[in-house]
């Protein structure tokens, strides 16, 4: 083999190895600052104090509707596909079933009594919030005759929160 052929073969080998090495270099990683900014943007926590205030304002309006014995206004807090699980009752599915139960409950309610819903905690995000709270009922003199607790799941639909799930039960009655 002539020197010319060795030179050509050596040139081809060097070119091949150079191309192979340059193709195997890893892509440049984004800077740490860029990664941190992207992570912070994606995982910025919701302002849960603001969400809690918003949910409490809904619960206050709910109390007002409940105390006015306004069945339609109370039922309007529920989504059409809501599920409610009340104390010692079967599960209710859909706003119509829940509304019927509200009507029956309000008919049994002591005249002059009032109900207060107090938000204790909220967690989740701006679009889906789980709330825990307590229920206090007072007679016309202001004496507490009932306490209970509840959990509600609120979803933001068309820009406003609506209750999609709730469950509640009584506290132990004093003897």
C-alpha positions as CSV (number, residue, x, y, z in Angstrom):
1,X,0.0,0.0,0.0
2,X,1.3,3.4,-0.9
3,X,1.9,6.3,1.4
4,X,-0.9,8.1,-0.4
5,X,-3.4,5.4,0.6
6,X,-2.2,5.4,4.2
7,X,-2.6,9.2,4.3
8,X,-6.1,8.9,2.9
9,X,-7.1,6.2,5.3
10,X,-5.7,8.1,8.3
11,X,-7.6,11.3,7.2
12,X,-10.9,9.4,7.0
13,X,-10.3,7.8,10.4
14,X,-9.5,11.2,12.0
15,X,-12.6,12.8,10.4
16,X,-14.8,9.9,11.5
17,X,-13.6,10.0,15.2
18,X,-13.9,13.8,15.2
19,X,-17.5,13.7,14.0
20,X,-18.3,10.9,16.5
21,X,-16.9,12.8,19.5
22,X,-18.6,16.1,18.6
23,X,-22.0,14.4,18.1
24,X,-21.8,12.8,21.6
25,X,-21.3,16.1,23.5
26,X,-24.3,16.6,25.8
27,X,-26.6,19.5,25.2
28,X,-25.8,22.6,27.3
29,X,-27.9,22.6,30.5
30,X,-30.0,25.7,31.2
31,X,-28.4,27.9,33.9
32,X,-29.3,27.2,37.5
33,X,-31.0,30.7,37.7
34,X,-33.2,29.9,34.7
35,X,-34.2,26.5,36.2
36,X,-35.0,28.1,39.6
37,X,-37.1,30.8,38.0
38,X,-39.1,28.2,36.0
39,X,-39.6,26.0,39.0
40,X,-40.7,29.0,41.1
41,X,-43.2,30.0,38.4
42,X,-44.7,26.5,38.1
43,X,-45.0,25.9,41.8
44,X,-45.9,29.3,43.3
45,X,-48.3,28.4,46.1
46,X,-51.8,29.7,46.1
47,X,-52.7,32.5,48.6
48,X,-54.7,30.2,50.9
49,X,-55.5,33.0,53.3
50,X,-57.3,34.8,50.4
51,X,-59.0,31.5,49.4
52,X,-60.1,31.0,53.0
53,X,-61.6,34.5,53.2
54,X,-63.5,33.8,49.9
55,X,-64.8,30.5,51.2
56,X,-65.9,32.0,54.5
57,X,-67.8,34.7,52.6
58,X,-69.6,31.9,50.7
59,X,-70.4,30.2,54.0
60,X,-71.7,33.4,55.5
61,X,-74.0,33.9,52.5
62,X,-75.0,30.2,52.9
63,X,-75.9,30.9,56.6
64,X,-78.0,33.9,55.6
65,X,-79.9,31.9,53.0
66,X,-80.3,29.0,55.5
67,X,-81.5,31.4,58.3
68,X,-83.9,33.0,55.8
69,X,-85.2,29.5,55.0
70,X,-84.5,30.2,51.3
71,X,-84.4,26.7,49.9
72,X,-83.5,27.8,46.4
73,X,-80.6,30.0,47.5
74,X,-79.2,27.2,49.7
75,X,-79.5,24.7,46.8
76,X,-77.8,27.1,44.5
77,X,-74.5,26.7,46.4
78,X,-74.4,23.1,45.0
79,X,-73.3,21.9,41.6
80,X,-75.8,20.0,39.5
81,X,-73.5,16.9,40.0
82,X,-72.9,17.5,43.7
83,X,-72.8,14.7,46.3
84,X,-73.9,15.3,49.9
85,X,-73.4,12.8,52.7
86,X,-75.3,14.0,55.8
87,X,-75.4,12.5,59.2
88,X,-77.6,9.4,59.5
89,X,-78.8,9.8,55.9
90,X,-78.2,8.0,52.6
91,X,-75.9,9.7,50.1
92,X,-77.6,12.3,48.0
93,X,-76.5,12.6,44.4
94,X,-77.4,15.7,42.4
95,X,-78.7,19.2,43.3
96,X,-82.4,18.1,43.0
97,X,-82.0,15.4,45.6
98,X,-80.0,17.7,47.9
99,X,-82.6,20.4,47.5
100,X,-85.4,18.0,48.5
101,X,-83.3,17.1,51.7
102,X,-82.7,20.8,52.5
103,X,-86.5,21.5,52.2
104,X,-87.2,18.6,54.6
105,X,-84.5,19.7,57.1
106,X,-85.7,23.4,57.1
107,X,-89.3,22.3,57.7
108,X,-88.2,20.5,60.9
109,X,-86.0,23.4,62.1
110,X,-86.9,25.2,65.3
111,X,-88.6,28.5,64.6
112,X,-86.3,31.4,65.3
113,X,-83.2,29.3,65.3
114,X,-80.1,30.4,63.4
115,X,-77.2,28.6,61.9
116,X,-73.6,29.7,61.5
117,X,-70.9,27.9,59.4
118,X,-67.4,28.7,60.5
119,X,-64.5,27.8,58.2
120,X,-61.7,26.2,60.2
121,X,-59.2,25.3,57.4
122,X,-58.9,25.2,53.6
123,X,-56.4,23.4,51.5
124,X,-55.9,22.8,47.8
125,X,-55.5,25.4,45.1
126,X,-57.5,28.2,43.5
127,X,-59.5,25.8,41.4
128,X,-60.2,23.0,43.9
129,X,-60.5,23.7,47.6
130,X,-61.3,21.3,50.5
131,X,-62.7,23.1,53.5
132,X,-63.2,21.9,57.1
133,X,-65.5,23.8,59.4
134,X,-68.0,23.7,62.2
135,X,-71.7,24.3,62.4
136,X,-73.3,26.1,65.3
137,X,-77.1,26.4,65.8
138,X,-78.7,28.7,68.3
139,X,-82.2,29.1,69.5
140,X,-84.1,32.4,69.4
141,X,-82.5,33.4,72.7
142,X,-79.0,32.8,71.4
143,X,-78.4,29.6,73.3
144,X,-76.4,27.0,71.4
145,X,-78.5,23.8,71.0
146,X,-76.5,22.1,68.3
147,X,-72.9,21.8,67.1
148,X,-71.4,19.7,64.3
149,X,-68.6,19.6,61.8
150,X,-68.4,19.3,58.1
151,X,-66.0,19.0,55.1
152,X,-66.8,20.5,51.7
153,X,-65.0,20.4,48.4
154,X,-65.4,23.5,46.3
155,X,-64.5,23.7,42.6
156,X,-64.2,26.9,40.6
157,X,-66.5,26.7,37.7
158,X,-67.2,29.6,35.4
159,X,-65.1,31.8,37.7
160,X,-67.0,31.0,40.9
161,X,-66.8,28.4,43.6
162,X,-69.5,25.8,43.8
163,X,-69.8,22.9,46.3
164,X,-69.3,19.5,44.6
165,X,-69.0,17.3,47.7
166,X,-69.9,17.7,51.4
167,X,-70.2,15.6,54.4
168,X,-71.2,16.6,57.9
169,X,-72.1,15.1,61.3
170,X,-73.2,15.9,64.8
171,X,-71.0,16.5,67.8
172,X,-71.7,14.4,70.9
173,X,-74.7,15.9,72.7
174,X,-74.1,17.0,76.3
175,X,-76.1,15.0,78.9
